[in-house]
Amino acid sequence: MAVIIDESCITCDACLQNCPVNAIVDDMSNPTGESRYYVQPEKCIECVGMFENPQCAAICPSIGCITWDMPFTKEFEEHFLNEEVYKLESPSFREKKYRKDISLSMRGVKREVQEEPKCS
């Protein structure tokens, strides 16, 4: 996983409908109990090998709602087990595809996947 849907989510269904690997659950199924959609880190592949960009962010009308998180790998096990945004008990860390062109310094710090277009 490498994306998080934050509290600015308006639960519009756009990301849910467009995730090619069904990694997103609605607010009723969010394991954290929050009223927003949730990306299951064990399923998300950042659309690697499928699309140029993560489709959840490409379709999201709330620019900035979807941010990069750490790759779902054994190396970041503590992150996924200890972060409040996840409710994982003992996940199986089989390495998932992730965008290697997104540096670790951009991950886990609420860096937007989709940024608002700059006006010229």
Jmol script that loads the backbone (N, CA, C; Angstrom):
load data "model"
ATOM      1  N   MET A   1       0.843  -1.168   0.000  1.00  0.00           N
ATOM      2  CA  MET A   1       0.000   0.000   0.000  1.00  0.00           C
ATOM      3  C   MET A   1       0.870   1.205   0.000  1.00  0.00           C
ATOM      4  N   ALA A   2       0.378   2.198  -0.575  1.00  0.00           N
ATOM      5  CA  ALA A   2       1.131   3.427  -0.514  1.00  0.00           C
ATOM      6  C   ALA A   2       0.237   4.625  -0.575  1.00  0.00           C
ATOM      7  N   VAL A   3      -1.056   4.445  -0.404  1.00  0.00           N
ATOM      8  CA  VAL A   3      -1.932   5.607  -0.366  1.00  0.00           C
ATOM      9  C   VAL A   3      -2.892   5.513   0.817  1.00  0.00           C
ATOM     10  N   ILE A   4      -3.235   6.689   1.339  1.00  0.00           N
ATOM     11  CA  ILE A   4      -4.179   6.815   2.444  1.00  0.00           C
ATOM     12  C   ILE A   4      -5.256   7.795   2.004  1.00  0.00           C
ATOM     13  N   ILE A   5      -6.489   7.503   2.353  1.00  0.00           N
ATOM     14  CA  ILE A   5      -7.578   8.452   2.133  1.00  0.00           C
ATOM     15  C   ILE A   5      -7.756   9.177   3.458  1.00  0.00           C
ATOM     16  N   ASP A   6      -7.597  10.502   3.439  1.00  0.00           N
ATOM     17  CA  ASP A   6      -7.623  11.235   4.714  1.00  0.00           C
ATOM     18  C   ASP A   6      -9.019  11.730   5.081  1.00  0.00           C
ATOM     19  N   GLU A   7      -9.076  12.512   6.147  1.00  0.00           N
ATOM     20  CA  GLU A   7     -10.348  12.968   6.708  1.00  0.00           C
ATOM     21  C   GLU A   7     -11.133  13.927   5.813  1.00  0.00           C
ATOM     22  N   SER A   8     -10.538  14.410   4.734  1.00  0.00           N
ATOM     23  CA  SER A   8     -11.290  15.286   3.839  1.00  0.00           C
ATOM     24  C   SER A   8     -12.139  14.499   2.834  1.00  0.00           C
ATOM     25  N   CYS A   9     -12.147  13.178   2.954  1.00  0.00           N
ATOM     26  CA  CYS A   9     -12.957  12.314   2.086  1.00  0.00           C
ATOM     27  C   CYS A   9     -14.436  12.674   2.219  1.00  0.00           C
ATOM     28  N   ILE A  10     -15.111  12.815   1.086  1.00  0.00           N
ATOM     29  CA  ILE A  10     -16.534  13.155   1.098  1.00  0.00           C
ATOM     30  C   ILE A  10     -17.408  11.930   0.790  1.00  0.00           C
ATOM     31  N   THR A  11     -16.823  10.752   0.810  1.00  0.00           N
ATOM     32  CA  THR A  11     -17.516   9.474   0.566  1.00  0.00           C
ATOM     33  C   THR A  11     -18.395   9.519  -0.691  1.00  0.00           C
ATOM     34  N   CYS A  12     -17.799   9.939  -1.784  1.00  0.00           N
ATOM     35  CA  CYS A  12     -18.545  10.112  -3.037  1.00  0.00           C
ATOM     36  C   CYS A  12     -18.633   8.847  -3.883  1.00  0.00           C
ATOM     37  N   ASP A  13     -17.863   7.832  -3.562  1.00  0.00           N
ATOM     38  CA  ASP A  13     -17.837   6.552  -4.295  1.00  0.00           C
ATOM     39  C   ASP A  13     -16.911   6.526  -5.503  1.00  0.00           C
ATOM     40  N   ALA A  14     -16.339   7.642  -5.896  1.00  0.00           N
ATOM     41  CA  ALA A  14     -15.517   7.663  -7.110  1.00  0.00           C
ATOM     42  C   ALA A  14     -14.340   6.690  -7.011  1.00  0.00           C
ATOM     43  N   CYS A  15     -13.586   6.747  -5.931  1.00  0.00           N
ATOM     44  CA  CYS A  15     -12.417   5.870  -5.798  1.00  0.00           C
ATOM     45  C   CYS A  15     -12.832   4.414  -5.663  1.00  0.00           C
ATOM     46  N   LEU A  16     -13.884   4.184  -4.906  1.00  0.00           N
ATOM     47  CA  LEU A  16     -14.388   2.832  -4.685  1.00  0.00           C
ATOM     48  C   LEU A  16     -14.735   2.166  -6.013  1.00  0.00           C
ATOM     49  N   GLN A  17     -15.362   2.920  -6.887  1.00  0.00           N
ATOM     50  CA  GLN A  17     -15.795   2.406  -8.191  1.00  0.00           C
ATOM     51  C   GLN A  17     -14.633   2.200  -9.163  1.00  0.00           C
ATOM     52  N   ASN A  18     -13.512   2.922  -8.957  1.00  0.00           N
ATOM     53  CA  ASN A  18     -12.431   2.899  -9.937  1.00  0.00           C
ATOM     54  C   ASN A  18     -11.182   2.135  -9.521  1.00  0.00           C
ATOM     55  N   CYS A  19     -11.152   1.580  -8.341  1.00  0.00           N
ATOM     56  CA  CYS A  19      -9.969   0.833  -7.916  1.00  0.00           C
ATOM     57  C   CYS A  19      -9.915  -0.501  -8.666  1.00  0.00           C
ATOM     58  N   PRO A  20      -8.877  -0.720  -9.468  1.00  0.00           N
ATOM     59  CA  PRO A  20      -8.825  -1.932 -10.285  1.00  0.00           C
ATOM     60  C   PRO A  20      -8.571  -3.217  -9.493  1.00  0.00           C
ATOM     61  N   VAL A  21      -8.140  -3.105  -8.236  1.00  0.00           N
ATOM     62  CA  VAL A  21      -7.882  -4.305  -7.430  1.00  0.00           C
ATOM     63  C   VAL A  21      -8.804  -4.395  -6.211  1.00  0.00           C
ATOM     64  N   ASN A  22      -9.843  -3.565  -6.188  1.00  0.00           N
ATOM     65  CA  ASN A  22     -10.819  -3.567  -5.091  1.00  0.00           C
ATOM     66  C   ASN A  22     -10.163  -3.448  -3.717  1.00  0.00           C
ATOM     67  N   ALA A  23      -9.201  -2.527  -3.605  1.00  0.00           N
ATOM     68  CA  ALA A  23      -8.489  -2.323  -2.347  1.00  0.00           C
ATOM     69  C   ALA A  23      -9.178  -1.316  -1.438  1.00  0.00           C
ATOM     70  N   ILE A  24     -10.234  -0.675  -1.912  1.00  0.00           N
ATOM     71  CA  ILE A  24     -10.891   0.386  -1.149  1.00  0.00           C
ATOM     72  C   ILE A  24     -12.231  -0.115  -0.612  1.00  0.00           C
ATOM     73  N   VAL A  25     -12.471   0.172   0.665  1.00  0.00           N
ATOM     74  CA  VAL A  25     -13.768  -0.162   1.266  1.00  0.00           C
ATOM     75  C   VAL A  25     -14.463   1.134   1.667  1.00  0.00           C
ATOM     76  N   ASP A  26     -15.792   1.078   1.754  1.00  0.00           N
ATOM     77  CA  ASP A  26     -16.539   2.288   2.086  1.00  0.00           C
ATOM     78  C   ASP A  26     -16.480   2.612   3.574  1.00  0.00           C
ATOM     79  N   ASP A  27     -17.094   3.718   3.933  1.00  0.00           N
ATOM     80  CA  ASP A  27     -17.046   4.186   5.319  1.00  0.00           C
ATOM     81  C   ASP A  27     -17.700   3.209   6.296  1.00  0.00           C
ATOM     82  N   MET A  28     -18.672   2.441   5.854  1.00  0.00           N
ATOM     83  CA  MET A  28     -19.329   1.457   6.718  1.00  0.00           C
ATOM     84  C   MET A  28     -18.410   0.271   7.022  1.00  0.00           C
ATOM     85  N   SER A  29     -17.444   0.016   6.145  1.00  0.00           N
ATOM     86  CA  SER A  29     -16.525  -1.108   6.324  1.00  0.00           C
ATOM     87  C   SER A  29     -15.125  -0.681   6.755  1.00  0.00           C
ATOM     88  N   ASN A  30     -14.942   0.604   7.047  1.00  0.00           N
ATOM     89  CA  ASN A  30     -13.639   1.113   7.468  1.00  0.00           C
ATOM     90  C   ASN A  30     -13.297   0.502   8.832  1.00  0.00           C
ATOM     91  N   PRO A  31     -12.214  -0.290   8.921  1.00  0.00           N
ATOM     92  CA  PRO A  31     -11.882  -0.957  10.177  1.00  0.00           C
ATOM     93  C   PRO A  31     -11.492  -0.004  11.310  1.00  0.00           C
ATOM     94  N   THR A  32     -11.209   1.255  10.987  1.00  0.00           N
ATOM     95  CA  THR A  32     -10.863   2.216  12.033  1.00  0.00           C
ATOM     96  C   THR A  32     -12.110   2.854  12.642  1.00  0.00           C
ATOM     97  N   GLY A  33     -13.275   2.627  12.006  1.00  0.00           N
ATOM     98  CA  GLY A  33     -14.513   3.201  12.504  1.00  0.00           C
ATOM     99  C   GLY A  33     -14.741   4.632  12.058  1.00  0.00           C
ATOM    100  N   GLU A  34     -13.810   5.175  11.282  1.00  0.00           N
ATOM    101  CA  GLU A  34     -13.959   6.560  10.824  1.00  0.00           C
ATOM    102  C   GLU A  34     -14.926   6.631   9.647  1.00  0.00           C
ATOM    103  N   SER A  35     -15.526   7.794   9.486  1.00  0.00           N
ATOM    104  CA  SER A  35     -16.512   8.001   8.439  1.00  0.00           C
ATOM    105  C   SER A  35     -15.834   8.480   7.158  1.00  0.00           C
ATOM    106  N   ARG A  36     -15.026   7.620   6.611  1.00  0.00           N
ATOM    107  CA  ARG A  36     -14.360   7.894   5.334  1.00  0.00           C
ATOM    108  C   ARG A  36     -13.988   6.564   4.708  1.00  0.00           C
ATOM    109  N   TYR A  37     -13.642   6.610   3.442  1.00  0.00           N
ATOM    110  CA  TYR A  37     -13.242   5.389   2.764  1.00  0.00           C
ATOM    111  C   TYR A  37     -11.838   5.001   3.206  1.00  0.00           C
ATOM    112  N   TYR A  38     -11.498   3.737   3.023  1.00  0.00           N
ATOM    113  CA  TYR A  38     -10.256   3.179   3.569  1.00  0.00           C
ATOM    114  C   TYR A  38      -9.583   2.327   2.504  1.00  0.00           C
ATOM    115  N   VAL A  39      -8.287   2.512   2.335  1.00  0.00           N
ATOM    116  CA  VAL A  39      -7.512   1.705   1.398  1.00  0.00           C
ATOM    117  C   VAL A  39      -6.860   0.578   2.191  1.00  0.00           C
ATOM    118  N   GLN A  40      -7.148  -0.642   1.804  1.00  0.00           N
ATOM    119  CA  GLN A  40      -6.568  -1.805   2.468  1.00  0.00           C
ATOM    120  C   GLN A  40      -5.110  -1.950   2.019  1.00  0.00           C
ATOM    121  N   PRO A  41      -4.167  -1.751   2.928  1.00  0.00           N
ATOM    122  CA  PRO A  41      -2.761  -1.741   2.520  1.00  0.00           C
ATOM    123  C   PRO A  41      -2.287  -3.067   1.944  1.00  0.00           C
ATOM    124  N   GLU A  42      -2.886  -4.143   2.385  1.00  0.00           N
ATOM    125  CA  GLU A  42      -2.475  -5.459   1.901  1.00  0.00           C
ATOM    126  C   GLU A  42      -2.956  -5.756   0.486  1.00  0.00           C
ATOM    127  N   LYS A  43      -3.818  -4.896  -0.067  1.00  0.00           N
ATOM    128  CA  LYS A  43      -4.329  -5.089  -1.428  1.00  0.00           C
ATOM    129  C   LYS A  43      -3.848  -4.046  -2.423  1.00  0.00           C
ATOM    130  N   CYS A  44      -3.570  -2.827  -1.968  1.00  0.00           N
ATOM    131  CA  CYS A  44      -3.220  -1.728  -2.864  1.00  0.00           C
ATOM    132  C   CYS A  44      -1.894  -1.978  -3.577  1.00  0.00           C
ATOM    133  N   ILE A  45      -1.893  -1.741  -4.882  1.00  0.00           N
ATOM    134  CA  ILE A  45      -0.662  -1.868  -5.671  1.00  0.00           C
ATOM    135  C   ILE A  45      -0.310  -0.559  -6.374  1.00  0.00           C
ATOM    136  N   GLU A  46      -0.919   0.533  -5.946  1.00  0.00           N
ATOM    137  CA  GLU A  46      -0.670   1.859  -6.528  1.00  0.00           C
ATOM    138  C   GLU A  46      -0.885   1.879  -8.030  1.00  0.00           C
ATOM    139  N   CYS A  47      -1.656   0.939  -8.530  1.00  0.00           N
ATOM    140  CA  CYS A  47      -1.963   0.797  -9.962  1.00  0.00           C
ATOM    141  C   CYS A  47      -0.725   0.530 -10.814  1.00  0.00           C
ATOM    142  N   VAL A  48       0.341   0.066 -10.179  1.00  0.00           N
ATOM    143  CA  VAL A  48       1.572  -0.268 -10.907  1.00  0.00           C
ATOM    144  C   VAL A  48       1.267  -1.362 -11.930  1.00  0.00           C
ATOM    145  N   GLY A  49       1.721  -1.133 -13.151  1.00  0.00           N
ATOM    146  CA  GLY A  49       1.515  -2.095 -14.223  1.00  0.00           C
ATOM    147  C   GLY A  49       0.134  -2.021 -14.856  1.00  0.00           C
ATOM    148  N   MET A  50      -0.707  -1.141 -14.336  1.00  0.00           N
ATOM    149  CA  MET A  50      -2.064  -1.012 -14.860  1.00  0.00           C
ATOM    150  C   MET A  50      -2.337   0.377 -15.429  1.00  0.00           C
ATOM    151  N   PHE A  51      -1.940   1.394 -14.665  1.00  0.00           N
ATOM    152  CA  PHE A  51      -2.175   2.780 -15.051  1.00  0.00           C
ATOM    153  C   PHE A  51      -0.950   3.613 -14.717  1.00  0.00           C
ATOM    154  N   GLU A  52      -0.858   4.780 -15.336  1.00  0.00           N
ATOM    155  CA  GLU A  52       0.270   5.674 -15.084  1.00  0.00           C
ATOM    156  C   GLU A  52       0.250   6.230 -13.662  1.00  0.00           C
ATOM    157  N   ASN A  53      -0.947   6.462 -13.121  1.00  0.00           N
ATOM    158  CA  ASN A  53      -1.113   7.015 -11.785  1.00  0.00           C
ATOM    159  C   ASN A  53      -2.169   6.226 -11.023  1.00  0.00           C
ATOM    160  N   PRO A  54      -2.133   6.272  -9.687  1.00  0.00           N
ATOM    161  CA  PRO A  54      -3.188   5.614  -8.915  1.00  0.00           C
ATOM    162  C   PRO A  54      -4.558   6.162  -9.311  1.00  0.00           C
ATOM    163  N   GLN A  55      -5.458   5.270  -9.660  1.00  0.00           N
ATOM    164  CA  GLN A  55      -6.767   5.682 -10.155  1.00  0.00           C
ATOM    165  C   GLN A  55      -7.641   6.331  -9.092  1.00  0.00           C
ATOM    166  N   CYS A  56      -7.447   5.966  -7.838  1.00  0.00           N
ATOM    167  CA  CYS A  56      -8.236   6.586  -6.769  1.00  0.00           C
ATOM    168  C   CYS A  56      -7.982   8.089  -6.735  1.00  0.00           C
ATOM    169  N   ALA A  57      -6.737   8.485  -6.836  1.00  0.00           N
ATOM    170  CA  ALA A  57      -6.394   9.913  -6.808  1.00  0.00           C
ATOM    171  C   ALA A  57      -6.777  10.599  -8.111  1.00  0.00           C
ATOM    172  N   ALA A  58      -6.646   9.896  -9.220  1.00  0.00           N
ATOM    173  CA  ALA A  58      -6.976  10.491 -10.516  1.00  0.00           C
ATOM    174  C   ALA A  58      -8.452  10.857 -10.608  1.00  0.00           C
ATOM    175  N   ILE A  59      -9.309  10.094  -9.956  1.00  0.00           N
ATOM    176  CA  ILE A  59     -10.754  10.316 -10.051  1.00  0.00           C
ATOM    177  C   ILE A  59     -11.315  11.125  -8.882  1.00  0.00           C
ATOM    178  N   CYS A  60     -10.562  11.260  -7.810  1.00  0.00           N
ATOM    179  CA  CYS A  60     -11.054  11.903  -6.587  1.00  0.00           C
ATOM    180  C   CYS A  60     -11.340  13.393  -6.795  1.00  0.00           C
ATOM    181  N   PRO A  61     -12.580  13.843  -6.488  1.00  0.00           N
ATOM    182  CA  PRO A  61     -12.901  15.262  -6.636  1.00  0.00           C
ATOM    183  C   PRO A  61     -12.334  16.124  -5.493  1.00  0.00           C
ATOM    184  N   SER A  62     -11.904  15.483  -4.411  1.00  0.00           N
ATOM    185  CA  SER A  62     -11.341  16.211  -3.263  1.00  0.00           C
ATOM    186  C   SER A  62      -9.823  16.208  -3.381  1.00  0.00           C
ATOM    187  N   ILE A  63      -9.283  17.118  -4.164  1.00  0.00           N
ATOM    188  CA  ILE A  63      -7.844  17.151  -4.396  1.00  0.00           C
ATOM    189  C   ILE A  63      -7.114  17.261  -3.062  1.00  0.00           C
ATOM    190  N   GLY A  64      -6.147  16.376  -2.879  1.00  0.00           N
ATOM    191  CA  GLY A  64      -5.377  16.351  -1.646  1.00  0.00           C
ATOM    192  C   GLY A  64      -5.881  15.337  -0.641  1.00  0.00           C
ATOM    193  N   CYS A  65      -6.996  14.709  -0.908  1.00  0.00           N
ATOM    194  CA  CYS A  65      -7.599  13.731  -0.011  1.00  0.00           C
ATOM    195  C   CYS A  65      -6.770  12.449   0.061  1.00  0.00           C
ATOM    196  N   ILE A  66      -6.091  12.118  -1.011  1.00  0.00           N
ATOM    197  CA  ILE A  66      -5.330  10.867  -1.079  1.00  0.00           C
ATOM    198  C   ILE A  66      -3.845  11.192  -1.050  1.00  0.00           C
ATOM    199  N   THR A  67      -3.159  10.610  -0.065  1.00  0.00           N
ATOM    200  CA  THR A  67      -1.741  10.902   0.145  1.00  0.00           C
ATOM    201  C   THR A  67      -0.918   9.613   0.102  1.00  0.00           C
ATOM    202  N   TRP A  68       0.369   9.783  -0.168  1.00  0.00           N
ATOM    203  CA  TRP A  68       1.282   8.635  -0.237  1.00  0.00           C
ATOM    204  C   TRP A  68       1.582   8.104   1.155  1.00  0.00           C
ATOM    205  N   ASP A  69       1.671   6.800   1.265  1.00  0.00           N
ATOM    206  CA  ASP A  69       2.135   6.169   2.494  1.00  0.00           C
ATOM    207  C   ASP A  69       3.303   5.264   2.133  1.00  0.00           C
ATOM    208  N   MET A  70       3.860   4.605   3.138  1.00  0.00           N
ATOM    209  CA  MET A  70       5.012   3.740   2.925  1.00  0.00           C
ATOM    210  C   MET A  70       4.603   2.517   2.103  1.00  0.00           C
ATOM    211  N   PRO A  71       5.546   1.884   1.430  1.00  0.00           N
ATOM    212  CA  PRO A  71       5.238   0.644   0.710  1.00  0.00           C
ATOM    213  C   PRO A  71       4.844  -0.445   1.716  1.00  0.00           C
ATOM    214  N   PHE A  72       3.943  -1.310   1.330  1.00  0.00           N
ATOM    215  CA  PHE A  72       3.507  -2.409   2.196  1.00  0.00           C
ATOM    216  C   PHE A  72       4.502  -3.553   2.064  1.00  0.00           C
ATOM    217  N   THR A  73       5.617  -3.416   2.781  1.00  0.00           N
ATOM    218  CA  THR A  73       6.678  -4.415   2.747  1.00  0.00           C
ATOM    219  C   THR A  73       7.107  -4.739   4.175  1.00  0.00           C
ATOM    220  N   LYS A  74       7.811  -5.813   4.336  1.00  0.00           N
ATOM    221  CA  LYS A  74       8.304  -6.239   5.656  1.00  0.00           C
ATOM    222  C   LYS A  74       9.115  -5.127   6.317  1.00  0.00           C
ATOM    223  N   GLU A  75       9.858  -4.392   5.522  1.00  0.00           N
ATOM    224  CA  GLU A  75      10.690  -3.295   6.025  1.00  0.00           C
ATOM    225  C   GLU A  75       9.871  -2.266   6.829  1.00  0.00           C
ATOM    226  N   PHE A  76       8.605  -2.081   6.472  1.00  0.00           N
ATOM    227  CA  PHE A  76       7.764  -1.085   7.130  1.00  0.00           C
ATOM    228  C   PHE A  76       6.667  -1.721   7.985  1.00  0.00           C
ATOM    229  N   GLU A  77       6.900  -2.937   8.442  1.00  0.00           N
ATOM    230  CA  GLU A  77       5.925  -3.661   9.261  1.00  0.00           C
ATOM    231  C   GLU A  77       5.510  -2.852  10.494  1.00  0.00           C
ATOM    232  N   GLU A  78       6.459  -2.296  11.219  1.00  0.00           N
ATOM    233  CA  GLU A  78       6.148  -1.519  12.421  1.00  0.00           C
ATOM    234  C   GLU A  78       5.234  -0.337  12.100  1.00  0.00           C
ATOM    235  N   HIS A  79       5.478   0.293  10.994  1.00  0.00           N
ATOM    236  CA  HIS A  79       4.646   1.430  10.571  1.00  0.00           C
ATOM    237  C   HIS A  79       3.189   0.997  10.446  1.00  0.00           C
ATOM    238  N   PHE A  80       2.950  -0.093   9.738  1.00  0.00           N
ATOM    239  CA  PHE A  80       1.580  -0.526   9.492  1.00  0.00           C
ATOM    240  C   PHE A  80       0.914  -1.107  10.731  1.00  0.00           C
ATOM    241  N   LEU A  81       1.680  -1.672  11.623  1.00  0.00           N
ATOM    242  CA  LEU A  81       1.102  -2.224  12.846  1.00  0.00           C
ATOM    243  C   LEU A  81       0.835  -1.163  13.902  1.00  0.00           C
ATOM    244  N   ASN A  82       1.577  -0.057  13.872  1.00  0.00           N
ATOM    245  CA  ASN A  82       1.482   0.944  14.923  1.00  0.00           C
ATOM    246  C   ASN A  82       0.743   2.224  14.551  1.00  0.00           C
ATOM    247  N   GLU A  83       0.554   2.490  13.282  1.00  0.00           N
ATOM    248  CA  GLU A  83      -0.153   3.711  12.875  1.00  0.00           C
ATOM    249  C   GLU A  83      -1.643   3.590  13.186  1.00  0.00           C
ATOM    250  N   GLU A  84      -2.244   4.644  13.708  1.00  0.00           N
ATOM    251  CA  GLU A  84      -3.665   4.628  14.050  1.00  0.00           C
ATOM    252  C   GLU A  84      -4.575   4.549  12.831  1.00  0.00           C
ATOM    253  N   VAL A  85      -4.070   4.936  11.674  1.00  0.00           N
ATOM    254  CA  VAL A  85      -4.891   4.924  10.466  1.00  0.00           C
ATOM    255  C   VAL A  85      -5.179   3.491  10.000  1.00  0.00           C
ATOM    256  N   TYR A  86      -4.465   2.508  10.540  1.00  0.00           N
ATOM    257  CA  TYR A  86      -4.674   1.104  10.184  1.00  0.00           C
ATOM    258  C   TYR A  86      -5.138   0.315  11.386  1.00  0.00           C
ATOM    259  N   LYS A  87      -5.864  -0.743  11.121  1.00  0.00           N
ATOM    260  CA  LYS A  87      -6.263  -1.684  12.165  1.00  0.00           C
ATOM    261  C   LYS A  87      -5.858  -3.072  11.684  1.00  0.00           C
ATOM    262  N   LEU A  88      -4.561  -3.288  11.616  1.00  0.00           N
ATOM    263  CA  LEU A  88      -4.034  -4.573  11.174  1.00  0.00           C
ATOM    264  C   LEU A  88      -3.509  -5.317  12.390  1.00  0.00           C
ATOM    265  N   GLU A  89      -3.902  -6.564  12.544  1.00  0.00           N
ATOM    266  CA  GLU A  89      -3.452  -7.325  13.699  1.00  0.00           C
ATOM    267  C   GLU A  89      -2.132  -8.032  13.428  1.00  0.00           C
ATOM    268  N   SER A  90      -2.105  -8.889  12.477  1.00  0.00           N
ATOM    269  CA  SER A  90      -0.855  -9.557  12.131  1.00  0.00           C
ATOM    270  C   SER A  90      -0.843  -9.800  10.625  1.00  0.00           C
ATOM    271  N   PRO A  91      -0.584  -8.742   9.891  1.00  0.00           N
ATOM    272  CA  PRO A  91      -0.637  -8.850   8.428  1.00  0.00           C
ATOM    273  C   PRO A  91       0.478  -9.719   7.866  1.00  0.00           C
ATOM    274  N   SER A  92       0.208 -10.276   6.738  1.00  0.00           N
ATOM    275  CA  SER A  92       1.207 -11.048   6.007  1.00  0.00           C
ATOM    276  C   SER A  92       1.896 -10.082   5.054  1.00  0.00           C
ATOM    277  N   PHE A  93       3.151  -9.797   5.309  1.00  0.00           N
ATOM    278  CA  PHE A  93       3.858  -8.808   4.497  1.00  0.00           C
ATOM    279  C   PHE A  93       4.512  -9.444   3.280  1.00  0.00           C
ATOM    280  N   ARG A  94       3.675  -9.802   2.327  1.00  0.00           N
ATOM    281  CA  ARG A  94       4.206 -10.202   1.039  1.00  0.00           C
ATOM    282  C   ARG A  94       4.363  -8.909   0.267  1.00  0.00           C
ATOM    283  N   GLU A  95       5.523  -8.699  -0.283  1.00  0.00           N
ATOM    284  CA  GLU A  95       5.781  -7.424  -0.950  1.00  0.00           C
ATOM    285  C   GLU A  95       4.760  -7.147  -2.042  1.00  0.00           C
ATOM    286  N   LYS A  96       4.188  -5.949  -1.972  1.00  0.00           N
ATOM    287  CA  LYS A  96       3.241  -5.482  -2.972  1.00  0.00           C
ATOM    288  C   LYS A  96       3.966  -4.561  -3.942  1.00  0.00           C
ATOM    289  N   LYS A  97       3.412  -4.465  -5.132  1.00  0.00           N
ATOM    290  CA  LYS A  97       3.949  -3.520  -6.098  1.00  0.00           C
ATOM    291  C   LYS A  97       3.768  -2.111  -5.558  1.00  0.00           C
ATOM    292  N   TYR A  98       4.731  -1.280  -5.812  1.00  0.00           N
ATOM    293  CA  TYR A  98       4.596   0.123  -5.447  1.00  0.00           C
ATOM    294  C   TYR A  98       5.459   0.943  -6.379  1.00  0.00           C
ATOM    295  N   ARG A  99       5.171   2.224  -6.455  1.00  0.00           N
ATOM    296  CA  ARG A  99       5.885   3.121  -7.369  1.00  0.00           C
ATOM    297  C   ARG A  99       7.245   3.467  -6.788  1.00  0.00           C
ATOM    298  N   LYS A 100       8.249   2.910  -7.378  1.00  0.00           N
ATOM    299  CA  LYS A 100       9.612   3.114  -6.890  1.00  0.00           C
ATOM    300  C   LYS A 100      10.122   4.521  -7.225  1.00  0.00           C
ATOM    301  N   ASP A 101       9.420   5.223  -8.117  1.00  0.00           N
ATOM    302  CA  ASP A 101       9.826   6.597  -8.447  1.00  0.00           C
ATOM    303  C   ASP A 101       9.327   7.609  -7.408  1.00  0.00           C
ATOM    304  N   ILE A 102       8.526   7.160  -6.449  1.00  0.00           N
ATOM    305  CA  ILE A 102       8.087   8.031  -5.352  1.00  0.00           C
ATOM    306  C   ILE A 102       9.038   7.760  -4.185  1.00  0.00           C
ATOM    307  N   SER A 103       9.851   8.733  -3.846  1.00  0.00           N
ATOM    308  CA  SER A 103      10.881   8.543  -2.822  1.00  0.00           C
ATOM    309  C   SER A 103      10.276   8.331  -1.438  1.00  0.00           C
ATOM    310  N   LEU A 104      11.035   7.692  -0.563  1.00  0.00           N
ATOM    311  CA  LEU A 104      10.583   7.472   0.807  1.00  0.00           C
ATOM    312  C   LEU A 104      10.361   8.795   1.532  1.00  0.00           C
ATOM    313  N   SER A 105      11.087   9.840   1.140  1.00  0.00           N
ATOM    314  CA  SER A 105      10.903  11.141   1.794  1.00  0.00           C
ATOM    315  C   SER A 105       9.535  11.750   1.471  1.00  0.00           C
ATOM    316  N   MET A 106       8.891  11.285   0.403  1.00  0.00           N
ATOM    317  CA  MET A 106       7.558  11.779   0.040  1.00  0.00           C
ATOM    318  C   MET A 106       6.457  10.915   0.652  1.00  0.00           C
ATOM    319  N   ARG A 107       6.833   9.806   1.252  1.00  0.00           N
ATOM    320  CA  ARG A 107       5.857   8.856   1.770  1.00  0.00           C
ATOM    321  C   ARG A 107       5.675   9.005   3.273  1.00  0.00           C
ATOM    322  N   GLY A 108       4.456   8.775   3.736  1.00  0.00           N
ATOM    323  CA  GLY A 108       4.169   8.803   5.162  1.00  0.00           C
ATOM    324  C   GLY A 108       4.151  10.190   5.775  1.00  0.00           C
ATOM    325  N   VAL A 109       4.152  11.220   4.947  1.00  0.00           N
ATOM    326  CA  VAL A 109       4.166  12.601   5.451  1.00  0.00           C
ATOM    327  C   VAL A 109       3.015  13.423   4.859  1.00  0.00           C
ATOM    328  N   LYS A 110       1.961  12.722   4.459  1.00  0.00           N
ATOM    329  CA  LYS A 110       0.771  13.360   3.880  1.00  0.00           C
ATOM    330  C   LYS A 110       1.057  14.125   2.589  1.00  0.00           C
ATOM    331  N   ARG A 111       1.988  13.643   1.795  1.00  0.00           N
ATOM    332  CA  ARG A 111       2.256  14.242   0.484  1.00  0.00           C
ATOM    333  C   ARG A 111       1.168  13.809  -0.479  1.00  0.00           C
ATOM    334  N   GLU A 112       0.531  14.748  -1.128  1.00  0.00           N
ATOM    335  CA  GLU A 112      -0.604  14.476  -2.003  1.00  0.00           C
ATOM    336  C   GLU A 112      -0.209  13.670  -3.230  1.00  0.00           C
ATOM    337  N   VAL A 113      -1.036  12.681  -3.564  1.00  0.00           N
ATOM    338  CA  VAL A 113      -0.836  11.902  -4.785  1.00  0.00           C
ATOM    339  C   VAL A 113      -1.242  12.753  -5.978  1.00  0.00           C
ATOM    340  N   GLN A 114      -2.372  13.413  -5.850  1.00  0.00           N
ATOM    341  CA  GLN A 114      -2.874  14.301  -6.904  1.00  0.00           C
ATOM    342  C   GLN A 114      -2.790  15.716  -6.365  1.00  0.00           C
ATOM    343  N   GLU A 115      -2.077  16.556  -7.031  1.00  0.00           N
ATOM    344  CA  GLU A 115      -1.961  17.939  -6.584  1.00  0.00           C
ATOM    345  C   GLU A 115      -2.801  18.847  -7.456  1.00  0.00           C
ATOM    346  N   GLU A 116      -3.278  19.916  -6.863  1.00  0.00           N
ATOM    347  CA  GLU A 116      -4.097  20.863  -7.587  1.00  0.00           C
ATOM    348  C   GLU A 116      -3.280  21.504  -8.707  1.00  0.00           C
ATOM    349  N   PRO A 117      -3.868  21.600  -9.896  1.00  0.00           N
ATOM    350  CA  PRO A 117      -3.141  22.217 -11.005  1.00  0.00           C
ATOM    351  C   PRO A 117      -2.711  23.647 -10.677  1.00  0.00           C
ATOM    352  N   LYS A 118      -1.533  23.993 -11.091  1.00  0.00           N
ATOM    353  CA  LYS A 118      -1.009  25.351 -10.870  1.00  0.00           C
ATOM    354  C   LYS A 118      -1.539  26.261 -11.950  1.00  0.00           C
ATOM    355  N   CYS A 119      -2.011  27.441 -11.573  1.00  0.00           N
ATOM    356  CA  CYS A 119      -2.465  28.440 -12.553  1.00  0.00           C
ATOM    357  C   CYS A 119      -1.236  29.189 -13.075  1.00  0.00           C
ATOM    358  N   SER A 120      -1.225  29.460 -14.363  1.00  0.00           N
ATOM    359  CA  SER A 120      -0.076  30.189 -14.914  1.00  0.00           C
ATOM    360  C   SER A 120      -0.381  31.636 -15.143  1.00  0.00           C
TER     361      SER A 120
END
end "model"
wireframe off; spacefill off
backbone 0.3
color backbone group
